[in-house]
Amino acid sequence: MNEAKIIDPDTYIIRIDETAAMCGTTRKGLDNLRIKDPTFPKPVPLTNSKARNAPRGFIFGEVREWVERRKAMRE
């Protein structure tokens, strides 16, 4: 029997495309959010590389909280 895996939103890392989808934007739009909105979560490096295109992701829980704050602003 397969047991469901429990995902901790505070440690689960999602990639850039998943983050963009959660925010309802494109990769370019995500870059703009990161530049223009200081409250947007900071990316997490996935390797020790310092190269410009080094892989990075975002903490799922932080992105979810950011989206929730944006939703609350519309009220």
C-alpha atoms as an extended CHARMM CRD file, in Angstrom:
* protein
*
        75  EXT
         1         1  MET       CA              0.0000000000        0.0000000000        0.0000000000  PROA      1               0.0000000000
         2         2  ASN       CA              1.3520000000        3.4230000000       -0.9450000000  PROA      2               0.0000000000
         3         3  GLU       CA              1.4540000000        5.9420000000        1.8200000000  PROA      3               0.0000000000
         4         4  ALA       CA              0.8780000000        9.5990000000        1.0480000000  PROA      4               0.0000000000
         5         5  LYS       CA              3.9860000000       11.7120000000        1.3840000000  PROA      5               0.0000000000
         6         6  ILE       CA              3.6140000000       14.7520000000        3.5770000000  PROA      6               0.0000000000
         7         7  ILE       CA              5.2480000000       17.8410000000        2.1300000000  PROA      7               0.0000000000
         8         8  ASP       CA              6.5270000000       20.5020000000        4.4920000000  PROA      8               0.0000000000
         9         9  PRO       CA              5.7630000000       23.8490000000        2.7880000000  PROA      9               0.0000000000
        10        10  ASP       CA              8.5890000000       25.5120000000        4.7350000000  PROA      10              0.0000000000
        11        11  THR       CA             11.2400000000       23.2640000000        3.2000000000  PROA      11              0.0000000000
        12        12  TYR       CA              9.7120000000       22.1870000000       -0.1240000000  PROA      12              0.0000000000
        13        13  ILE       CA             11.5210000000       23.8980000000       -3.0070000000  PROA      13              0.0000000000
        14        14  ILE       CA              9.7000000000       24.5860000000       -6.2560000000  PROA      14              0.0000000000
        15        15  ARG       CA             11.3620000000       25.5300000000       -9.5080000000  PROA      15              0.0000000000
        16        16  ILE       CA             10.9020000000       28.8070000000      -11.3570000000  PROA      16              0.0000000000
        17        17  ASP       CA              8.1910000000       27.5760000000      -13.7510000000  PROA      17              0.0000000000
        18        18  GLU       CA              6.0890000000       26.2860000000      -10.8300000000  PROA      18              0.0000000000
        19        19  THR       CA              6.5880000000       29.5730000000       -8.9860000000  PROA      19              0.0000000000
        20        20  ALA       CA              5.5160000000       31.5790000000      -12.0290000000  PROA      20              0.0000000000
        21        21  ALA       CA              2.4020000000       29.4130000000      -12.3930000000  PROA      21              0.0000000000
        22        22  MET       CA              1.4740000000       29.9470000000       -8.7200000000  PROA      22              0.0000000000
        23        23  CYS       CA              1.7740000000       33.7070000000       -9.2590000000  PROA      23              0.0000000000
        24        24  GLY       CA             -0.1620000000       33.6440000000      -12.5300000000  PROA      24              0.0000000000
        25        25  THR       CA              2.7030000000       35.0130000000      -14.5770000000  PROA      25              0.0000000000
        26        26  THR       CA              5.5110000000       34.0420000000      -16.9320000000  PROA      26              0.0000000000
        27        27  ARG       CA              9.2030000000       33.5780000000      -16.1360000000  PROA      27              0.0000000000
        28        28  LYS       CA              9.8240000000       37.1380000000      -17.3640000000  PROA      28              0.0000000000
        29        29  GLY       CA              6.9240000000       38.3900000000      -15.2540000000  PROA      29              0.0000000000
        30        30  LEU       CA              8.4110000000       36.6090000000      -12.2680000000  PROA      30              0.0000000000
        31        31  ASP       CA             11.7140000000       38.3940000000      -12.8670000000  PROA      31              0.0000000000
        32        32  ASN       CA              9.8270000000       41.7070000000      -12.9170000000  PROA      32              0.0000000000
        33        33  LEU       CA              8.0620000000       40.8330000000       -9.6490000000  PROA      33              0.0000000000
        34        34  ARG       CA             11.3760000000       40.0550000000       -7.9980000000  PROA      34              0.0000000000
        35        35  ILE       CA             12.7980000000       43.4040000000       -9.1320000000  PROA      35              0.0000000000
        36        36  LYS       CA              9.7860000000       45.6040000000       -8.3590000000  PROA      36              0.0000000000
        37        37  ASP       CA              8.3400000000       43.9650000000       -5.2400000000  PROA      37              0.0000000000
        38        38  PRO       CA             10.6970000000       43.8350000000       -2.2420000000  PROA      38              0.0000000000
        39        39  THR       CA              8.2350000000       41.5620000000       -0.4050000000  PROA      39              0.0000000000
        40        40  PHE       CA              8.5350000000       38.8090000000       -3.0040000000  PROA      40              0.0000000000
        41        41  PRO       CA             10.4080000000       35.7580000000       -1.6570000000  PROA      41              0.0000000000
        42        42  LYS       CA             14.0940000000       35.4630000000       -2.4470000000  PROA      42              0.0000000000
        43        43  PRO       CA             15.2570000000       32.5000000000       -4.5550000000  PROA      43              0.0000000000
        44        44  VAL       CA             17.1940000000       29.5970000000       -3.0720000000  PROA      44              0.0000000000
        45        45  PRO       CA             20.3440000000       28.4600000000       -4.9100000000  PROA      45              0.0000000000
        46        46  LEU       CA             20.1850000000       24.7650000000       -5.8200000000  PROA      46              0.0000000000
        47        47  THR       CA             23.9240000000       24.4020000000       -6.4650000000  PROA      47              0.0000000000
        48        48  ASN       CA             27.1160000000       26.0940000000       -5.3120000000  PROA      48              0.0000000000
        49        49  SER       CA             27.5490000000       27.6840000000       -8.7350000000  PROA      49              0.0000000000
        50        50  LYS       CA             27.7670000000       31.4830000000       -8.8860000000  PROA      50              0.0000000000
        51        51  ALA       CA             26.9650000000       31.5320000000      -12.6290000000  PROA      51              0.0000000000
        52        52  ARG       CA             24.1690000000       33.8450000000      -13.7420000000  PROA      52              0.0000000000
        53        53  ASN       CA             21.9890000000       30.9610000000      -14.9260000000  PROA      53              0.0000000000
        54        54  ALA       CA             22.6980000000       28.6700000000      -11.9800000000  PROA      54              0.0000000000
        55        55  PRO       CA             19.6020000000       26.6820000000      -10.9690000000  PROA      55              0.0000000000
        56        56  ARG       CA             17.4620000000       28.1550000000       -8.2500000000  PROA      56              0.0000000000
        57        57  GLY       CA             14.0720000000       27.6140000000       -6.7390000000  PROA      57              0.0000000000
        58        58  PHE       CA             11.6960000000       29.1140000000       -4.2140000000  PROA      58              0.0000000000
        59        59  ILE       CA             10.3120000000       27.9000000000       -0.9010000000  PROA      59              0.0000000000
        60        60  PHE       CA              6.7360000000       26.8110000000       -1.5560000000  PROA      60              0.0000000000
        61        61  GLY       CA              5.3850000000       28.1640000000        1.7500000000  PROA      61              0.0000000000
        62        62  GLU       CA              6.9320000000       31.6000000000        1.1980000000  PROA      62              0.0000000000
        63        63  VAL       CA              5.4120000000       31.8980000000       -2.2760000000  PROA      63              0.0000000000
        64        64  ARG       CA              2.0410000000       30.7090000000       -0.9870000000  PROA      64              0.0000000000
        65        65  GLU       CA              2.1410000000       33.3390000000        1.7930000000  PROA      65              0.0000000000
        66        66  TRP       CA              3.0150000000       36.0490000000       -0.7500000000  PROA      66              0.0000000000
        67        67  VAL       CA              0.0370000000       35.0140000000       -2.9070000000  PROA      67              0.0000000000
        68        68  GLU       CA             -2.2510000000       35.0550000000        0.1470000000  PROA      68              0.0000000000
        69        69  ARG       CA             -1.0900000000       38.5930000000        1.0370000000  PROA      69              0.0000000000
        70        70  ARG       CA             -1.8220000000       39.7010000000       -2.5380000000  PROA      70              0.0000000000
        71        71  LYS       CA             -5.2880000000       38.1640000000       -2.3410000000  PROA      71              0.0000000000
        72        72  ALA       CA             -5.9590000000       40.0270000000        0.9110000000  PROA      72              0.0000000000
        73        73  MET       CA             -5.0240000000       43.3360000000       -0.7360000000  PROA      73              0.0000000000
        74        74  ARG       CA             -8.0140000000       43.1400000000       -3.0670000000  PROA      74              0.0000000000
        75        75  GLU       CA            -10.4840000000       43.2780000000       -0.1650000000  PROA      75              0.0000000000
